[in-house]
Amino acid sequence: MLLAIILATVLISCISLVGVFFGDAHIRKFMHYFISFAAAVLIAITFFDLLPEALEELELMGVHLEHALVWVVVGIVLFFLVERFIHWHHCDKDDCHERPAGMLVLTGDFVHNFIDGLLIAGAFLLNVPTGIVTSISVAVHEIPQEIGDYAVLIHSGYSRGRALWLNFLSALSAVIGGVLGYYLFDSFTGIAPYAVLLVAGGFLYIALSDIVPALHRHHSERKVQLLETLLFVGTMVAVYFLLGALGHGH
């Protein structure tokens, strides 16, 4: 069983390398579209997957909604403080504008993938078919998110190789979560929903304070702005129906 969990989480971690299929020229040409896509994916996954799953689990645990949502606010504040710390300690005067968004995405992605690993471990411990279905569901919704994360890292000033490598390293936390979940799943069941709410708050902060403003700073023709808007809205609608088809939507 442990081998199956490790195999599933390693394969899901490899999805983070999807950026290798996009050349630098294409990334520069279509960067604003990728950024629009990334913002939509982060917002959609937060509202249509992370929040419903965590709140449903906490409701079963007897936690009131208003108490649970406090952890979303804590996540927003936490990521705000992390960004402040990055600005204070890791930025030169001429290079303090975009890079924190990439650092925050890596932080949020690390925790999110770790939780994915825990969920996959729990599903496999329930039974193998449930583990396989859960792994496929996670993989499908990871694909657009990893493309979006890669786009944010490139936009934040990382080279193509460094963006791929850092994205892959953060994705490997799924393997860590899977292995720990296998041995200590009972201990993590009560903690995981709170961690998901923290990640949800972080993803909202990243999308609304870093990525969406970057779209507004991008000066382009009205036609391009219309396409960016359609992509933004269309991506959220598509993620909603995709998650619903996979049984993750609520």
RAVEN-V700968 format. One record per helix or strand. SS is the DSSP state (H for helix, E for strand). FROM is the first residue (numbers start at 1). TO is the last residue. If there is no record, write none. Layout:
ss=SS from=FROM to=TO
ss=SS from=FROM to=TO
This chain:
ss=H from=2 to=21
ss=H from=24 to=60
ss=H from=65 to=90
ss=H from=99 to=126
ss=H from=128 to=155
ss=H from=160 to=171
ss=H from=173 to=217
ss=H from=222 to=245
